[in-house]
Amino acid sequence: MDYFRAACFYQIYPLGLLGAELDNNFDLPPVSRLTRLHEWLPHLRRLGVNALYLCPVFESSRHGYDTRDYMKVDRRLGTNQELAAFIASCHENGIRVVLDGVFNHVGRDFWAFHDVRVNRENSDYADWFHIDFSGNSNYNDGFWYEGWEGHFDLVKLNLHNPAVKNHLFDAVGMWIDNLGIDGLRLDVAYLLSKDFLSELCAYCRNKKSDFWFVGEVLHGDYRLFMDNGLLNSVTNYECYKGLFSSFNAVNLFEIAYALNRQFGNDPWTLYKDRPLFNFVDNHDVNRIASLLNEPRHLPLIYALLFTMPGIPCVYYGSEWGTQGYKFNGDEHLRPQIDLPMWNELSDLISLLAKIRSENRCLTTGGYEQLHLTNAQVIFERSLDNERVIVALNIAPEDHIAHFNANAGQGFDALTGERVDFGGGLCIKAYSAMIICNLG
């Protein structure tokens, strides 16, 4: 699993990026949109990406999380063979691929639920779902069923039914054997039972020993999902919120508290040596370029993302500052982009990925806070004899920080300049420093 601990992830929502129709027409033949993803591989390599997370790619009615068929690639994207060819190209470029595993629920067009709608109590699949035939649904089906958090277009599966589990495991087995995937991001993992997670993880790792899992978890104790042979990582929503709100409120105490609570040296540290999945935006939340009040904070939040403990993930388009607000609809967070762009922010993220890959203490090292004010934070990442000091100043004025660096000088990997700690560390306004070669 060391590969993924050191990974730099990139997230793509294929139905959006490739301009698929919002509603699927199951009477149409497949459209070969997936082949256009090959054009993104040089961009990913230039960016320093070595792991790719693809949002849902299997047949669905609309947005991908309303699955119709786990065995077939969505016809709006292409075919199973085209997906397998793209994953093979990723592997040739040193990029491993993680797919979305949507196992808590399916769409109303899912073949087994369609059979229940036709045959009701006589359906062989009635116990695949949570159904009360004496009630009714919002769709006037003549029976009630449980949906995901009240959304009745997403029908909750009965994961205690062995036939349901066997069907899902057969699908994932095909994804591993025929498509070549390297891992899964488990949608709404916080709703999946520990028994189901344990069986799924064991099944996949039996087929591929280094198979990797990240679960979508919002709140609570992340250890409940990562320990005892369960998931390798979970989405770090605690730090996601702390990142953008610390910058907007010019109150770095918030994110510093979260990082210290999660990874520091105190006895109550929760996730030391547990690699969480870090991000500043994704397909469900506002784009970070839209969310930050101060545009000059945008490169600084990425500097923090790539140097804090955990695994960084960049959402497609955000590496050049794409805007998007959730209140305009999910499609505004998941836009069509014909070809990737490149600008100064992309240059910075590429450099950050390179610095992270060249300093093991940034991928697996410890975390210690050295200096903190509302607008400045300095912390150290260390592993064995290797140390890196990270300093951020989100204020419009220069700041001189006095702290014990346990070194007289170093080298700022972002600017290429030598750093002298004598008399304090001068951090320029709206700047970050990643100080290596300490001595």
Backbone hydrogen bonds, N-H to C=O, Kabsch-Sander energy under -0.5 kcal/mol:
donor,donor_aa,acceptor,acceptor_aa,energy
5,R,1,M,-1.6
6,A,2,D,-1.6
7,A,4,F,-1.0
9,F,7,A,-0.5
9,F,312,P,-2.7
10,Y,51,A,-1.6
11,Q,314,V,-2.7
12,I,53,Y,-2.5
16,G,13,Y,-0.9
17,L,13,Y,-2.7
18,L,14,P,-2.5
19,G,16,G,-1.8
20,A,15,L,-2.1
24,N,61,S,-2.8
26,F,24,N,-0.7
28,L,25,N,-1.8
31,V,75,R,-3.1
33,R,31,V,-2.5
33,R,77,L,-0.9
34,L,77,L,-3.0
36,R,33,R,-2.2
37,L,34,L,-2.0
38,H,35,T,-1.1
39,E,36,R,-1.0
40,W,37,L,-1.9
41,L,38,H,-1.2
44,L,40,W,-2.3
45,R,41,L,-2.4
46,R,42,P,-2.4
47,L,43,H,-2.0
48,G,44,L,-0.9
48,G,45,R,-0.7
49,V,44,L,-2.6
50,N,8,C,-1.9
51,A,8,C,-1.3
52,L,96,R,-3.2
53,Y,10,Y,-3.0
54,L,52,L,-0.6
54,L,98,V,-2.7
55,C,12,I,-2.8
55,C,53,Y,-0.5
59,E,69,D,-0.6
59,E,72,K,-2.9
61,S,66,D,-1.6
67,T,65,Y,-0.5
68,R,59,E,-3.8
69,D,59,E,-1.7
72,K,69,D,-0.6
74,D,57,V,-3.0
77,L,74,D,-2.6
78,G,74,D,-1.9
83,L,79,T,-1.9
84,A,80,N,-2.6
85,A,81,Q,-2.0
86,F,82,E,-1.9
87,I,83,L,-2.5
88,A,84,A,-2.3
89,S,85,A,-1.9
90,C,86,F,-2.3
91,H,87,I,-2.3
92,E,88,A,-2.1
93,N,89,S,-1.2
93,N,90,C,-0.6
94,G,91,H,-1.7
95,I,90,C,-2.8
96,R,50,N,-1.9
98,V,52,L,-3.2
99,L,183,G,-1.9
100,D,54,L,-1.1
101,G,185,R,-3.1
102,V,100,D,-0.7
103,F,101,G,-0.9
106,V,155,V,-2.2
107,G,67,T,-2.3
108,R,153,D,-0.7
110,F,107,G,-1.6
111,W,68,R,-1.3
114,H,110,F,-2.5
115,D,111,W,-1.6
116,V,112,A,-1.5
117,R,113,F,-2.3
118,V,114,H,-1.5
119,N,115,D,-2.9
120,R,116,V,-2.5
122,N,119,N,-2.1
123,S,120,R,-2.1
126,A,123,S,-1.2
128,W,125,Y,-2.0
129,F,126,A,-0.9
130,H,156,K,-0.7
131,I,129,F,-0.9
132,D,144,W,-2.9
135,G,132,D,-1.6
140,N,137,S,-1.8
144,W,132,D,-2.9
146,E,130,H,-1.8
148,W,151,H,-0.9
148,W,154,L,-2.0
149,E,147,G,-0.7
150,G,147,G,-0.8
151,H,148,W,-2.5
152,F,150,G,-0.9
154,L,151,H,-1.5
155,V,106,V,-2.8
155,V,153,D,-0.6
156,K,146,E,-2.5
156,K,154,L,-0.5
157,L,104,N,-2.5
158,N,128,W,-3.0
159,L,157,L,-1.2
161,N,158,N,-1.7
164,V,161,N,-0.6
165,K,161,N,-2.1
166,N,162,P,-2.7
167,H,163,A,-2.0
168,L,164,V,-2.4
169,F,165,K,-3.0
170,D,166,N,-2.4
171,A,167,H,-1.9
172,V,168,L,-2.5
173,G,169,F,-2.7
174,M,170,D,-1.9
175,W,171,A,-2.1
176,I,172,V,-2.2
177,D,173,G,-2.9
178,N,174,M,-2.8
179,L,174,M,-1.1
180,G,175,W,-0.8
180,G,176,I,-0.5
181,I,175,W,-1.7
182,D,97,V,-3.0
183,G,97,V,-0.9
184,L,212,W,-2.3
185,R,99,L,-2.7
186,L,184,L,-0.6
186,L,214,V,-2.7
187,D,101,G,-2.1
187,D,185,R,-0.7
189,A,186,L,-1.0
189,A,216,E,-0.6
190,Y,216,E,-1.3
191,L,188,V,-2.2
192,L,189,A,-1.4
197,L,193,S,-2.5
198,S,194,K,-2.6
199,E,195,D,-2.3
200,L,196,F,-2.7
201,C,197,L,-2.8
202,A,198,S,-2.2
203,Y,199,E,-2.4
204,C,200,L,-2.5
205,R,201,C,-2.6
206,N,202,A,-1.6
207,K,203,Y,-1.1
208,K,204,C,-2.4
211,F,208,K,-2.2
212,W,182,D,-1.7
214,V,184,L,-2.2
215,G,233,S,-2.0
216,E,186,L,-2.6
217,V,215,G,-0.9
222,Y,220,G,-0.8
224,L,221,D,-1.5
225,F,222,Y,-1.6
226,M,222,Y,-0.8
227,D,223,R,-2.1
230,L,227,D,-0.6
231,L,225,F,-2.6
232,N,213,F,-1.1
233,S,213,F,-1.5
235,T,215,G,-2.3
236,N,277,F,-3.0
237,Y,217,V,-0.6
237,Y,235,T,-1.7
240,Y,236,N,-1.8
241,K,237,Y,-2.1
242,G,238,E,-1.8
243,L,239,C,-2.6
244,F,240,Y,-1.5
245,S,241,K,-2.1
246,S,242,G,-1.5
247,F,243,L,-1.6
248,N,244,F,-2.4
249,A,245,S,-2.2
250,V,247,F,-0.6
251,N,246,S,-2.6
252,L,374,N,-2.5
254,E,251,N,-1.6
256,A,252,L,-2.3
257,Y,253,F,-2.4
258,A,254,E,-2.0
259,L,255,I,-2.7
260,N,256,A,-2.5
261,R,257,Y,-2.7
262,Q,258,A,-2.3
263,F,259,L,-3.2
264,G,260,N,-1.6
269,T,266,D,-1.9
270,L,261,R,-2.2
271,Y,262,Q,-2.4
274,R,271,Y,-2.7
276,L,274,R,-0.9
277,F,234,V,-3.0
278,N,276,L,-0.8
278,N,311,I,-2.8
280,V,313,C,-0.5
285,V,282,N,-0.9
287,R,324,G,-2.4
289,A,322,T,-0.5
290,S,287,R,-1.1
291,L,287,R,-1.6
292,L,288,I,-2.0
297,H,294,E,-2.3
298,L,295,P,-1.6
301,I,297,H,-2.3
302,Y,298,L,-1.3
303,A,299,P,-1.7
304,L,300,L,-1.9
305,L,301,I,-2.1
306,F,302,Y,-2.1
307,T,303,A,-0.6
307,T,304,L,-0.8
308,M,304,L,-2.0
311,I,276,L,-3.1
313,C,278,N,-1.2
314,V,9,F,-2.1
316,Y,11,Q,-2.5
318,S,315,Y,-2.4
320,W,317,G,-1.4
321,G,318,S,-1.1
322,T,317,G,-1.9
328,N,325,Y,-1.3
329,G,326,K,-2.4
332,H,329,G,-1.7
333,L,329,G,-0.5
333,L,330,D,-1.4
334,R,330,D,-0.8
337,I,17,L,-1.7
347,D,343,N,-2.1
348,L,344,E,-2.2
349,I,345,L,-2.6
350,S,346,S,-2.5
351,L,347,D,-2.2
352,L,348,L,-3.0
353,A,349,I,-2.4
354,K,350,S,-1.8
355,I,351,L,-2.9
356,R,352,L,-2.5
357,S,353,A,-2.1
358,E,354,K,-1.5
359,N,355,I,-0.7
359,N,356,R,-0.7
360,R,358,E,-0.5
362,L,359,N,-2.1
363,T,360,R,-1.4
364,T,360,R,-2.7
365,G,360,R,-0.5
365,G,361,C,-0.9
366,G,382,S,-3.1
367,Y,263,F,-0.7
368,E,380,E,-2.0
370,L,378,I,-3.0
371,H,378,I,-1.8
373,T,376,Q,-2.9
377,V,392,L,-1.7
378,I,371,H,-2.8
379,F,390,V,-2.3
380,E,368,E,-3.1
381,R,388,V,-2.8
382,S,366,G,-1.0
383,L,386,E,-2.6
386,E,383,L,-2.7
388,V,381,R,-2.3
389,I,435,I,-2.3
390,V,379,F,-3.0
391,A,433,M,-2.5
392,L,377,V,-2.6
393,N,431,S,-2.5
394,I,375,A,-2.9
399,H,427,I,-2.3
401,A,399,H,-0.6
401,A,425,L,-2.9
403,F,401,A,-0.6
405,A,403,F,-0.9
410,G,419,V,-2.2
411,F,436,C,-2.5
412,D,417,E,-3.0
413,A,411,F,-0.8
413,A,434,I,-3.0
416,G,412,D,-2.8
419,V,410,G,-2.9
421,F,408,G,-2.4
422,G,408,G,-0.6
424,G,421,F,-2.2
425,L,401,A,-2.9
426,C,424,G,-0.6
427,I,399,H,-3.4
427,I,425,L,-0.7
428,K,426,C,-0.6
430,Y,395,A,-1.8
431,S,393,N,-1.5
431,S,428,K,-0.7
433,M,391,A,-2.6
435,I,389,I,-3.4
435,I,433,M,-0.5
436,C,411,F,-3.2
436,C,434,I,-0.7
439,G,409,Q,-2.2
